[in-house]
Amino acid sequence: MPRFCANLSLLFTEVDFLDRFAAAAAAGFRAVECQFPYAWPAERIAAALAANGLQMILHNLPPGEWEAGDRGLACIPGREAEFRAGLETAIAYARRLGCRRLNCLAGIPPAEAPAAAVHATLVANLRHAAARLAREGIRLLIEPLNDRDVPGFFLRRTAEAVRLIAEVGHPNLLLQYDVYHMQVMEGNLIRTLRAHLDRIGHIQIADPPGRNEPGTGEVNFANLFRVLDEAGYAGWVGCEYRPSRDTVSSLGWLRHPEGCPPAGHTPGIPGG
């Protein structure tokens, strides 16, 4: 089985964010990720990681004004300075948290923005961020999202992301492959993973259609995990799903060989 980390933005939401680190450690996780850590001081998050023997595997760059509808800034012409300032904020957090992967959300371009300008802005921002993060020893990732959950998002398919990585042309830019988003958009998960594993820097999972834990929807996760093992995937798999019940009860799939826990199954330890 791959190595799993808990996404603390979606898991253990029964308790406050800073208490989720202890909850994840108690459930057996040795690593965590989150979407946006910026509402909490980096020192307090670092203390929670240290107190519970956890690694921070990944978090996102600042997304802009989330409540106003921003879902990333990288593709938006005219907001380059804001993107670069957010990048520096993310670097400061990553340094303090020992995080070596940062995910960049491309964003939702304004309807009036010319397509060529949107594309050129994204390429330029990614080139800058990839080079800047390389000097810090941090990987930059980009992630396609489905347009059902995030209408208008600029980057929607694996092939688009792979072409973008090639155009940016920096070895420090890799793909974050989210099984949930890509099953919604394109299917063919196994074929895609095999074809692009050398470009994938991180994987996240949830089961469509509800974005719940493995075993609740349409993906054969036992087969997917077997393929990752056979291919020698050495990275982490982020559990970025919404539990269909309480978080601890939702973790039974981690020990069940079919990837779908029977009723009453007791959760096991997710791995080191």
C-alpha positions in Angstrom: 0.0 0.0 0.0 1.2 3.6 -0.6 1.9 6.0 2.2 -1.1 8.0 3.2 -1.3 11.5 4.8 -4.4 13.1 6.3 -5.8 16.2 4.7 -6.7 18.3 7.8 -8.9 20.7 5.9 -11.4 17.9 5.3 -10.6 15.2 7.8 -11.1 15.5 11.6 -13.3 18.5 11.3 -15.1 17.4 14.4 -12.5 19.4 16.2 -10.8 22.8 15.7 -8.0 22.9 13.1 -5.1 23.0 15.6 -6.6 20.0 17.4 -6.7 17.9 14.3 -3.0 17.2 14.4 -3.4 15.2 17.6 -6.5 13.5 16.2 -4.6 12.5 13.1 -1.7 11.1 15.1 -4.1 9.2 17.4 -5.6 7.6 14.3 -2.2 6.4 13.2 -1.2 9.0 10.6 2.5 10.0 10.5 2.0 12.8 8.0 -0.6 15.5 7.1 -1.4 18.0 4.5 -3.8 20.9 4.4 -5.3 23.3 1.8 -4.6 26.7 3.3 -2.7 27.1 6.6 -2.6 30.9 6.6 -5.4 31.6 9.1 -3.2 30.2 11.9 0.3 31.4 12.9 3.0 29.1 11.4 4.6 28.8 14.9 1.4 27.2 16.3 1.1 24.8 13.4 4.8 23.9 13.8 4.3 23.2 17.5 1.3 21.0 16.7 3.3 19.0 14.2 6.2 18.6 16.6 4.0 17.6 19.6 2.4 14.8 17.6 5.4 13.6 15.6 3.9 14.6 12.2 5.3 15.8 8.9 3.6 18.4 6.8 3.7 17.0 3.3 1.9 19.7 1.3 -0.2 22.9 1.4 -1.4 25.3 -1.3 -0.3 28.7 -2.3 -2.6 31.5 -1.1 -5.7 31.4 -3.4 -6.5 35.1 -3.4 -9.9 36.3 -2.0 -11.6 32.9 -1.5 -14.9 34.4 -0.3 -15.0 36.7 -3.3 -14.7 33.7 -5.6 -10.9 33.5 -6.2 -9.6 29.9 -6.7 -6.0 30.8 -7.2 -4.2 33.8 -8.9 -1.7 32.2 -11.2 -3.6 32.7 -14.5 -5.1 36.2 -13.8 -3.6 39.0 -15.7 -2.9 42.1 -13.7 -2.5 40.3 -10.3 1.1 39.1 -10.8 2.4 41.1 -7.9 -0.3 39.6 -5.6 0.7 36.1 -6.8 4.4 36.7 -6.1 3.6 38.1 -2.6 1.5 35.0 -1.9 4.3 32.8 -3.1 6.6 34.4 -0.5 4.0 33.9 2.2 3.8 30.2 1.3 7.6 29.9 1.3 7.7 31.4 4.8 5.1 28.9 6.0 6.8 26.0 4.2 10.1 26.8 5.8 8.7 26.8 9.3 6.6 23.7 8.8 9.3 21.7 7.0 7.0 21.3 4.0 8.6 20.4 0.7 5.7 20.6 -1.7 3.5 23.6 -2.6 0.5 23.3 -4.8 -0.5 26.2 -7.1 -4.2 26.6 -8.0 -4.3 28.1 -11.5 -7.5 30.1 -10.8 -10.6 31.2 -12.6 -9.8 33.8 -15.2 -12.1 36.8 -15.6 -14.6 36.4 -18.5 -13.2 39.6 -20.2 -9.5 38.5 -20.0 -8.1 37.4 -23.5 -7.3 33.7 -23.6 -3.8 34.4 -24.8 -3.1 36.8 -21.9 -4.5 34.3 -19.4 -2.2 31.5 -20.7 0.8 33.7 -20.9 0.3 35.0 -17.4 0.0 31.4 -16.0 3.2 30.3 -17.8 5.2 33.3 -16.6 4.0 32.9 -13.0 4.8 29.2 -13.0 8.2 29.8 -14.4 8.9 32.4 -11.7 7.5 30.1 -8.9 9.3 27.0 -10.0 12.6 28.7 -10.1 12.0 30.5 -6.8 11.0 27.3 -5.0 13.9 25.4 -6.5 16.2 27.7 -4.6 14.3 26.7 -1.4 14.4 23.0 -2.1 10.6 23.0 -2.5 8.6 21.3 -5.3 6.0 23.3 -7.2 2.8 21.4 -8.2 -0.1 22.2 -10.4 -3.5 20.5 -10.1 -6.3 20.2 -12.6 -9.8 20.5 -10.9 -13.1 19.4 -12.3 -15.5 22.1 -13.6 -18.5 20.6 -11.9 -17.3 21.6 -8.5 -15.2 24.6 -9.6 -16.9 26.1 -12.7 -14.6 28.2 -14.9 -11.4 26.8 -13.4 -8.6 27.2 -16.0 -6.9 23.9 -15.7 -9.3 20.9 -16.0 -7.6 17.9 -17.5 -4.4 15.9 -17.1 -3.3 16.4 -20.7 -3.7 20.2 -20.3 -1.5 20.1 -17.2 1.2 17.9 -18.9 1.3 20.3 -21.8 1.7 23.2 -19.5 4.5 21.6 -17.5 6.3 21.0 -20.8 5.8 24.6 -21.9 7.0 26.0 -18.6 10.1 23.9 -19.0 11.4 23.9 -15.5 12.3 20.5 -13.8 10.9 21.8 -10.5 7.3 21.8 -11.8 5.3 18.6 -11.3 1.7 17.4 -11.4 -0.6 17.0 -8.4 -3.0 14.2 -9.5 -6.3 14.3 -7.7 -8.2 11.0 -8.3 -11.6 12.6 -7.5 -11.3 15.5 -9.9 -9.8 13.4 -12.7 -12.4 10.7 -12.4 -15.1 13.3 -12.7 -13.5 14.9 -15.7 -11.9 12.1 -17.7 -11.8 8.6 -16.1 -9.1 6.3 -17.3 -7.3 6.7 -14.0 -5.0 3.7 -14.3 -3.9 4.4 -17.8 -3.2 8.1 -16.9 -1.3 7.2 -13.8 0.9 4.7 -15.7 1.5 7.2 -18.5 2.4 10.2 -16.4 3.8 8.8 -13.1 7.2 10.4 -13.8 5.5 13.8 -13.8 3.4 13.3 -10.7 4.7 14.8 -7.5 1.7 14.1 -5.3 -1.6 12.2 -5.4 -4.8 12.9 -3.6 -7.9 10.7 -3.3 -11.6 10.8 -2.7 -14.4 8.6 -4.2 -16.9 10.1 -6.7 -19.6 11.1 -6.8 -19.8 12.3 -3.2 -16.1 13.0 -2.6 -16.2 10.6 0.3 -13.8 7.9 1.5 -12.7 5.1 -0.7 -15.4 2.4 -1.0 -18.3 4.8 -1.1 -18.4 5.4 -4.8 -17.3 4.3 -8.2 -13.4 4.0 -8.1 -11.7 0.6 -7.6 -9.1 1.9 -5.1 -7.7 -1.6 -4.4 -6.7 -1.8 -8.1 -5.4 1.8 -8.1 -3.2 1.3 -5.1 -1.9 -2.0 -6.5 -0.9 -0.2 -9.7 0.9 2.5 -7.7 2.8 -0.1 -5.8 3.7 -2.0 -9.0 4.9 1.2 -10.6 7.1 2.0 -7.7 5.4 5.2 -6.7 7.3 6.5 -3.7 5.4 9.7 -3.0 2.5 10.4 -0.6 -1.2 9.9 -1.2 -3.3 12.6 0.5 -6.7 11.6 1.9 -8.6 14.7 0.8 -12.1 13.4 1.2 -15.2 14.4 3.1 -16.0 11.5 5.5 -19.5 10.1 5.0 -19.7 9.7 8.8 -17.2 10.7 11.6 -13.6 10.7 10.4 -12.3 7.8 12.5 -15.1 5.6 11.4 -14.4 6.5 7.8 -10.8 5.2 8.0 -11.7 1.5 7.9 -10.8 1.2 4.2 -7.1 1.7 5.1 -6.8 -1.9 6.4 -9.3 -3.6 4.2 -7.8 -5.4 1.2 -10.7 -4.6 -1.1 -10.5 -0.9 -0.3 -14.1 -0.9 0.9 -14.6 -1.7 4.6 -17.4 -4.0 5.8 -19.9 -2.6 8.2 -18.4 -2.3 11.7 -14.8 -2.6 10.5 -12.3 -1.1 12.9 -9.9 1.4 11.4 -6.2 0.5 11.3 -3.0 2.5 11.2 -2.6 4.3 7.9 1.1 3.6 7.5 4.3 5.4 8.3 
